[in-house]
Amino acid sequence: MTTLLVIAKEPRPGRVKTRLTPPFTPEEAAALAEASLADTLDVVARTPARRRVLVLEGAPGPWLPPGFDVVRQCAGGLDERLAAAFAGCDGPALLIGMDTPQVTPELLTVDFADCEAYFGPAEDGGFWALGLAQPDPSRLRGVPMSTPRTGAAQRARLTGLRVRQLPPLRDVDTAYDAALVAKAAPDGRFAAELARLAGAGR
């Protein structure tokens, strides 16, 4: 069975979702980030897995459900931190971030029986999921992160592997993204928090 990895930042004002500011304040952006993270962790908790790991920058809070191992992110760029997350696994692993609260257990229930990798492209040119049957950190080190070609560069690192592609999802980066993601998952904490902010005059 697969290890599920979630890489995330503690939702602290001024440290997360800074591209939501403006129109949101740093406190509001952090509240949206917390809701997104809570939705994501809830989905992971409901997905069959051998192990569930939160790879965290910062400290865990009340948003963390039971059943997760918490591992501190290493120093370095995002490519190094993702590589280290995979390096801590001893079998098949699927990694996602905290920016796609519309994800579902069905999307995360992967089977490596007839493939060696999974790749989930993001609509902004990045990727929202990466799965490796053999978690080789060299598949990630040196990939340029947070660019419009990050997804293409990471997908190229999977050359030679049998890859299954997951459906594209939208990351929450901007207020426009937030509105679309809330519509895609209207029953989640993220949608409720966005609606609360709108009701408060946002």
C-alpha positions as CSV (number, residue, x, y, z in Angstrom):
1,M,0.0,0.0,0.0
2,T,1.1,3.6,-0.7
3,T,2.5,6.2,1.7
4,L,0.7,9.5,1.3
5,L,2.8,12.6,1.8
6,V,1.4,16.1,2.3
7,I,3.9,19.0,2.2
8,A,2.7,22.1,3.9
9,K,3.4,25.2,5.8
10,E,2.0,26.1,9.2
11,P,-0.8,28.6,8.3
12,R,0.6,31.7,9.9
13,P,-0.2,35.3,8.7
14,G,2.4,36.7,6.4
15,R,4.0,33.3,5.8
16,V,1.4,31.5,3.7
17,K,-0.7,32.3,0.6
18,T,0.9,35.7,0.2
19,R,-0.4,36.0,-3.3
20,L,-3.9,36.3,-1.8
21,T,-2.9,39.6,-0.3
22,P,-4.5,41.8,-1.5
23,P,-7.5,41.5,-1.7
24,F,-7.3,39.5,1.5
25,T,-5.4,40.6,4.6
26,P,-2.5,38.3,5.8
27,E,-4.8,37.0,8.6
28,E,-7.6,36.2,6.1
29,A,-5.1,34.6,3.8
30,A,-3.8,32.4,6.6
31,A,-7.4,31.4,7.6
32,L,-8.0,30.3,4.0
33,A,-4.7,28.4,4.0
34,E,-5.7,26.7,7.2
35,A,-9.1,25.7,5.8
36,S,-7.4,24.4,2.6
37,L,-4.9,22.4,4.7
38,A,-7.6,21.0,6.9
39,D,-9.7,19.9,3.9
40,T,-6.6,18.2,2.3
41,L,-5.6,16.4,5.5
42,D,-9.2,15.2,6.0
43,V,-9.2,13.7,2.5
44,V,-5.8,12.0,3.1
45,A,-7.1,10.6,6.4
46,R,-10.0,9.0,4.5
47,T,-7.8,7.5,1.8
48,P,-6.5,4.0,2.2
49,A,-2.7,4.2,2.9
50,R,0.1,2.3,4.5
51,R,1.3,5.5,6.2
52,R,0.3,9.2,6.2
53,V,3.0,11.8,6.6
54,L,2.7,15.6,7.0
55,V,6.0,17.1,5.9
56,L,5.7,20.4,7.7
57,E,7.4,23.8,7.9
58,G,6.4,25.1,11.3
59,A,4.4,23.5,14.1
60,P,1.3,21.4,14.0
61,G,-2.0,22.8,15.2
62,P,-5.6,21.8,15.9
63,W,-6.2,21.3,12.2
64,L,-4.1,18.1,12.3
65,P,-6.2,15.0,12.5
66,P,-5.0,11.8,14.2
67,G,-3.1,9.2,12.2
68,F,-0.4,11.3,10.7
69,D,3.3,11.2,11.3
70,V,4.8,14.7,11.3
71,V,8.2,15.3,9.7
72,R,10.0,18.6,9.7
73,Q,10.9,19.9,6.3
74,C,14.6,20.1,5.6
75,A,16.4,23.2,4.6
76,G,16.9,24.2,1.0
77,G,14.8,25.0,-2.0
78,L,11.4,23.3,-2.7
79,D,13.0,20.7,-4.9
80,E,15.3,19.7,-2.0
81,R,12.4,19.6,0.4
82,L,10.3,17.4,-1.9
83,A,13.2,15.1,-2.6
84,A,13.8,14.7,1.1
85,A,10.1,13.9,1.7
86,F,10.5,11.0,-0.8
87,A,13.8,9.9,0.7
88,G,12.1,9.2,3.9
89,C,9.9,6.5,2.3
90,D,10.7,2.9,1.9
91,G,8.1,2.0,-0.7
92,P,5.6,3.5,-3.1
93,A,4.6,7.1,-2.2
94,L,2.3,9.8,-3.5
95,L,3.0,13.4,-2.6
96,I,0.6,16.3,-2.7
97,G,0.6,19.9,-1.4
98,M,-1.9,21.9,0.7
99,D,-3.2,24.0,-2.2
100,T,-5.8,21.7,-3.7
101,P,-8.7,21.3,-1.1
102,Q,-10.9,20.0,-3.9
103,V,-8.9,16.7,-4.0
104,T,-10.8,13.5,-3.3
105,P,-10.0,10.1,-1.8
106,E,-10.7,8.6,-5.3
107,L,-8.0,10.7,-6.9
108,L,-5.5,9.7,-4.2
109,T,-6.2,6.0,-4.3
110,V,-3.5,4.9,-6.7
111,D,-2.2,1.5,-7.7
112,F,1.4,1.0,-8.8
113,A,0.7,-2.5,-10.1
114,D,1.0,-1.5,-13.8
115,C,3.0,1.8,-13.6
116,E,6.0,3.3,-11.9
117,A,4.9,6.9,-11.4
118,Y,1.9,9.1,-11.1
119,F,1.8,12.7,-12.3
120,G,-0.9,15.3,-11.5
121,P,-0.5,18.5,-13.5
122,A,-1.7,21.8,-12.1
123,E,-3.5,24.3,-14.3
124,D,-0.8,27.0,-13.6
125,G,1.9,24.9,-15.2
126,G,3.1,23.2,-12.0
127,F,2.0,19.9,-10.5
128,W,-0.3,19.0,-7.7
129,A,0.7,15.4,-7.2
130,L,3.7,13.2,-7.8
131,G,3.8,9.4,-7.1
132,L,6.9,7.2,-7.3
133,A,6.9,3.4,-6.9
134,Q,10.6,3.7,-6.1
135,P,11.0,7.0,-4.2
136,D,14.2,8.2,-5.9
137,P,15.0,11.7,-4.6
138,S,17.1,12.4,-7.8
139,R,13.9,12.6,-9.8
140,L,13.2,15.9,-8.0
141,R,16.5,17.6,-7.1
142,G,17.3,20.4,-9.5
143,V,13.8,20.8,-10.9
144,P,13.1,24.6,-11.1
145,M,10.1,25.3,-8.9
146,S,7.3,27.9,-9.0
147,T,7.7,28.6,-12.7
148,P,5.2,28.1,-15.5
149,R,7.4,25.2,-16.7
150,T,7.8,23.4,-13.4
151,G,5.3,20.7,-14.4
152,A,6.9,20.1,-17.7
153,A,10.4,19.9,-16.1
154,Q,9.2,17.5,-13.4
155,R,7.3,15.4,-16.0
156,A,10.6,15.2,-18.0
157,R,12.3,13.7,-15.0
158,L,10.0,10.8,-15.2
159,T,11.3,9.8,-18.6
160,G,11.9,6.0,-18.8
161,L,9.1,5.3,-16.3
162,R,5.6,4.0,-17.0
163,V,3.6,7.1,-15.9
164,R,-0.1,7.4,-15.2
165,Q,-1.4,11.0,-15.4
166,L,-4.0,12.2,-12.9
167,P,-6.6,14.8,-13.9
168,P,-5.3,18.5,-13.8
169,L,-6.4,20.5,-10.8
170,R,-6.2,24.2,-9.9
171,D,-3.9,25.3,-7.1
172,V,-5.1,28.1,-4.8
173,D,-2.7,30.9,-5.5
174,T,-4.9,34.0,-6.2
175,A,-8.3,35.2,-5.2
176,Y,-9.6,34.1,-8.7
177,D,-8.2,30.6,-8.0
178,A,-9.9,30.6,-4.6
179,A,-13.3,31.3,-6.0
180,L,-13.0,28.6,-8.7
181,V,-11.7,26.0,-6.2
182,A,-14.5,26.8,-3.7
183,K,-17.1,26.2,-6.5
184,A,-15.4,22.8,-7.2
185,A,-15.6,21.7,-3.6
186,P,-18.6,23.7,-2.2
187,D,-19.1,21.5,0.9
188,G,-15.6,21.9,2.3
189,R,-14.0,24.1,5.0
190,F,-12.3,26.1,2.3
191,A,-15.5,27.1,0.6
192,A,-17.1,27.9,3.9
193,E,-14.2,30.1,5.0
194,L,-14.3,32.0,1.7
195,A,-18.1,32.4,2.0
196,R,-17.6,33.7,5.6
197,L,-15.1,36.3,4.4
198,A,-17.4,37.4,1.6
199,G,-20.3,37.7,4.1
200,A,-18.1,39.8,6.3
201,G,-17.9,42.4,3.5
202,R,-14.9,41.0,1.6
